């Protein structure tokens, strides 16, 4: 009887100990990330799952366009989003309205390896860039009738009726105003873009039309409607498929970059974890992977790409020479630019 009782007590004690151990297993912390709805399976596999396993985290993803997701956060900042990935221009709006945490870069060790052209963002305490793209000139040399290697060439009279440029409302519309201001040799901040619009007026005879979508541009090249365009490097594959004879040129004077950035909601209750995720997002390890799997140009200077992977990306010398656009300057006057653009080019 005593032996049976001892066995029962031992079993009970074992169950109690095991139950106690079970209680110590922590539930994963939920981290809500708002991002672009692109290549979701690859993003989950390469970006989210390794972080989840390493940090006992469950990542909840909200997807949509930049505009949709920003508007949602702006209307309800306490909705529970911890991190949000946005275009550089939209992120600047959020900082102007106090939606995002000013970043303490001492908590992001990998920020020390960010390429120089990103410093215009990080120096302001904005969330860092995690990928970069930029503009250049794509053209069919035979159809253009000349070799193009500088921004100034766009104004050549022989290109009359042969060019398309990005509309002001697109990602690189403001960059086109900057290029035009540079053509005039004027610092755009000294005259709010007036010289740039004067240059665009001079460029007008060469412009067939402005474009809003890369697919529209591809169709114009394919039909022979245009021979030259100013374009973001992300659009090169679709245009090259439409017209295999095109060449892409980044002028030696440099280019203008656009960054996708990652920012912390000022109302996040998981800020320390958010900092950890940002550090992972810009790490050399991850950026080496996403350069291939997601075609993201890296911003971590430690990433080394082979020639094939680096092709048509804002990488190496192109990235080093890329100039940034100060959207804290552009955004407040953008509506005025849209009006002037329409009067100058669309009438």
C-alpha positions in Angstrom: 0.0 0.0 0.0 2.8 2.4 0.9 4.6 1.5 -2.3 1.4 2.2 -4.4 1.0 5.5 -2.5 4.6 6.5 -3.1 4.2 5.8 -6.9 1.0 7.9 -7.0 2.7 10.8 -5.2 5.7 10.6 -7.4 3.5 10.7 -10.5 1.5 13.6 -9.1 4.7 15.5 -8.4 6.0 14.8 -11.9 2.8 16.2 -13.4 3.0 19.3 -11.3 6.6 19.9 -12.3 5.8 19.4 -16.0 2.8 21.7 -15.7 5.1 24.3 -14.1 7.6 24.0 -16.9 4.8 24.3 -19.5 3.7 27.6 -18.0 7.2 29.0 -18.5 7.0 28.6 -22.3 6.3 32.1 -23.5 3.7 32.8 -26.2 5.3 34.6 -29.2 5.0 38.3 -29.3 2.9 39.7 -32.2 4.6 42.2 -34.4 2.4 44.0 -36.9 4.1 45.1 -40.1 2.4 47.1 -42.9 4.0 46.5 -46.2 3.7 46.3 -50.0 1.7 43.3 -51.2 4.5 42.0 -53.5 6.1 38.5 -53.7 4.4 37.6 -50.3 5.6 34.0 -50.3 9.2 35.0 -50.8 9.0 37.8 -48.2 7.6 35.4 -45.7 10.3 32.8 -46.4 13.3 35.0 -46.6 12.5 37.9 -44.2 9.8 37.0 -41.7 10.3 33.4 -40.8 14.0 33.7 -39.8 13.2 36.6 -37.6 10.2 34.9 -36.0 12.3 31.8 -35.1 15.2 33.8 -33.7 13.0 36.1 -31.6 9.9 34.1 -30.6 7.8 36.4 -32.7 4.6 36.0 -34.7 4.6 38.6 -37.6 1.2 39.8 -38.6 1.2 41.4 -42.1 -1.0 44.1 -43.5 -0.6 44.8 -47.3 -1.7 47.4 -49.7 -0.4 50.3 -51.8 1.6 53.1 -50.1 -1.3 55.5 -50.4 -3.9 53.0 -48.9 -1.7 52.0 -46.0 -0.5 55.5 -45.1 -4.1 56.8 -45.2 -5.3 54.0 -43.0 -2.5 54.7 -40.4 -3.1 58.5 -40.6 -6.8 58.1 -39.9 -6.2 55.6 -37.0 -2.6 55.8 -35.6 -3.5 53.6 -32.7 -4.7 50.7 -34.9 -1.9 48.5 -33.8 0.6 48.7 -36.6 4.2 48.5 -35.3 6.2 49.0 -38.4 5.4 50.4 -41.8 7.3 50.2 -45.1 6.6 53.2 -47.4 8.1 55.2 -50.2 10.5 57.9 -49.1 8.1 60.7 -50.1 5.1 59.3 -48.1 7.3 58.5 -45.1 8.3 62.2 -45.0 4.6 63.1 -44.8 4.2 60.9 -41.7 7.1 62.5 -39.9 5.8 65.9 -40.7 2.5 64.9 -39.0 4.2 63.2 -36.0 3.1 59.7 -36.9 6.5 58.0 -36.7 9.1 57.5 -34.0 12.3 59.5 -34.3 14.8 56.7 -34.7 17.5 56.1 -32.1 20.3 54.7 -34.4 22.3 53.5 -31.4 19.7 50.7 -31.3 20.4 49.7 -34.9 24.1 48.6 -35.2 23.7 47.7 -38.9 22.9 51.3 -39.7 26.6 52.0 -39.5 27.0 50.1 -42.8 24.3 52.0 -44.8 25.6 53.5 -48.0 26.3 57.3 -48.0 23.3 58.3 -50.1 20.9 57.2 -47.4 22.4 59.6 -44.8 20.0 62.3 -45.9 17.3 60.2 -44.3 19.0 58.8 -41.3 20.6 62.1 -40.3 17.0 63.5 -39.7 16.1 60.6 -37.4 13.8 59.1 -40.1 13.4 55.4 -40.5 16.2 53.9 -42.7 16.0 52.9 -46.4 16.0 49.2 -47.0 16.3 49.4 -50.8 17.1 52.0 -53.4 16.2 52.6 -57.0 17.0 55.6 -59.3 16.4 57.2 -62.6 18.3 57.1 -65.8 17.8 57.4 -69.6 16.6 54.5 -71.6 16.7 54.9 -75.4 16.8 53.2 -78.8 20.0 54.6 -80.3 19.0 54.0 -83.9 15.5 55.6 -83.4 17.0 58.5 -81.5 19.6 59.2 -84.1 22.3 60.0 -81.6 24.2 58.7 -78.7 22.9 59.9 -75.3 25.2 60.0 -72.2 24.1 63.1 -70.3 21.0 64.7 -68.9 21.7 67.7 -71.1 21.2 65.6 -74.2 17.5 65.4 -73.6 17.2 69.1 -74.7 18.9 68.4 -78.0 16.6 69.7 -80.8 17.2 66.6 -82.8 15.1 64.7 -80.2 11.9 66.7 -81.0 8.9 64.5 -80.6 10.8 61.5 -79.4 10.9 61.7 -75.5 8.6 60.6 -72.7 9.2 61.7 -69.0 7.5 60.6 -65.8 4.4 62.5 -64.8 4.8 64.8 -61.7 2.4 62.5 -59.7 4.6 59.4 -60.2 7.5 58.3 -58.0 10.1 60.1 -60.1 8.0 63.1 -61.1 9.7 65.4 -58.6 13.1 64.0 -59.6 12.4 65.2 -63.2 11.9 68.8 -61.8 15.3 68.4 -60.0 17.0 67.2 -63.2 15.6 70.2 -65.1 16.7 72.6 -62.4 20.2 71.1 -62.6 20.2 71.7 -66.3 19.7 75.4 -65.6 22.5 75.3 -63.0 20.2 76.4 -60.2 19.9 75.0 -56.7 16.2 74.0 -56.6 15.8 75.2 -53.0 16.7 78.8 -53.9 13.7 79.3 -56.2 11.2 76.5 -55.3 11.7 74.9 -58.7 11.0 77.9 -61.0 14.2 77.4 -63.1 13.3 73.7 -63.4 9.9 74.5 -64.9 11.5 77.0 -67.2 13.8 74.2 -68.4 10.8 71.8 -68.7 9.1 74.4 -70.9 12.1 74.4 -73.1 12.0 70.6 -73.2 8.4 70.5 -74.2 9.0 70.3 -78.0 10.9 67.1 -77.4 8.2 65.5 -75.2 5.6 63.2 -76.9 3.8 62.7 -73.6 4.3 62.1 -69.9 3.6 58.6 -68.5 2.2 57.2 -65.3 2.9 53.5 -65.7 6.0 51.6 -66.8 3.7 49.4 -68.9 2.6 52.5 -70.9 6.2 53.3 -71.5 6.9 49.8 -72.8 4.0 50.1 -75.2 5.3 53.4 -76.5 8.7 52.0 -77.2 7.3 48.9 -78.9 5.1 50.9 -81.2 7.9 53.3 -82.1 6.0 56.3 -80.6 9.0 57.3 -78.6 12.8 56.7 -78.8 13.9 58.1 -75.4 12.5 58.1 -71.9 13.5 59.1 -68.4 12.8 56.0 -66.2 13.3 54.3 -62.9 15.7 51.4 -63.1 13.0 49.0 -61.8 11.2 49.4 -65.2 14.2 48.3 -67.4 13.1 44.7 -67.7 9.6 45.4 -69.0 10.9 48.0 -71.5 13.7 45.8 -72.7 11.2 43.0 -73.3 9.1 45.4 -75.4 12.1 46.8 -77.4 15.3 44.7 -77.1 17.3 47.4 -78.9 17.1 49.8 -76.0 20.1 50.9 -73.9 20.0 52.2 -70.3 22.3 55.0 -69.3 23.0 56.6 -65.9 24.8 60.0 -66.7 28.2 60.4 -65.2 26.9 63.5 -63.4 24.8 61.3 -61.2 21.2 60.4 -60.7 18.4 60.9 -58.2 17.5 58.1 -55.9 14.2 56.9 -54.4 14.2 54.8 -51.3 11.7 52.5 -49.7 11.9 53.1 -46.0 10.8 51.3 -42.8 9.4 53.3 -39.9 8.1 52.7 -36.4 4.6 53.8 -35.5 5.0 56.3 -32.6 2.2 54.5 -30.9 3.8 51.0 -31.1 3.9 49.0 -27.9 6.7 46.8 -29.3 9.4 49.4 -30.1 12.4 47.4 -28.9 11.3 44.5 -31.1 10.7 46.9 -33.9 14.2 48.1 -33.6 15.5 44.5 -33.8 13.5 43.9 -37.0 14.8 47.0 -38.6 18.4 45.9 -37.8 17.6 42.6 -39.4 16.0 44.2 -42.5 19.1 46.1 -43.3 21.6 43.4 -42.3 24.3 42.3 -44.7 23.0 38.7 -44.4 19.4 39.5 -45.4 20.2 42.1 -48.0 22.5 39.6 -49.8 19.5 37.2 -50.0 16.8 39.8 -51.0 19.0 41.2 -53.8 18.4 38.0 -55.6 15.1 36.7 -54.4 13.3 40.1 -54.4 15.5 42.0 -56.8 16.0 44.7 -54.1 19.1 46.8 -54.6 21.0 46.7 -51.2 21.7 49.7 -49.0 24.1 47.8 -46.8 27.6 48.6 -48.0 28.9 45.2 -47.0 26.8 43.4 -49.6 28.8 42.3 -52.7 26.8 41.4 -55.8 28.0 39.5 -58.8 27.7 41.2 -62.2 24.5 39.5 -63.2 22.7 40.2 -59.9 23.9 43.8 -59.9 22.7 44.4 -63.5 20.3 47.4 -63.7 20.3 48.0 -60.0 21.2 51.2 -58.1 24.4 49.6 -56.8 28.1 50.3 -56.5 29.2 53.6 -58.1 25.7 54.4 -59.2 24.4 54.2 -55.7 27.4 56.2 -54.3 26.7 59.0 -56.8 23.0 59.1 -56.3 21.5 62.3 -54.9 18.6 62.3 -52.6 15.4 64.4 -52.8 14.5 66.3 -49.7 10.8 65.6 -49.4 10.4 67.8 -46.4 11.1 70.5 -49.0 9.1 69.0 -51.8 5.9 67.9 -50.1 4.7 71.3 -48.9 5.0 72.8 -52.4 4.1 69.7 -54.4 0.5 70.8 -55.1 1.9 74.0 -56.6 4.3 72.0 -58.7 1.4 69.8 -60.0 -0.5 73.0 -61.1 2.6 74.4 -62.8 3.4 71.1 -64.4 -0.1 70.8 -65.9 0.1 74.4 -67.2 3.6 73.9 -68.6 3.3 70.4 -70.2 -0.3 69.4 -70.4 -1.7 72.4 -72.2 
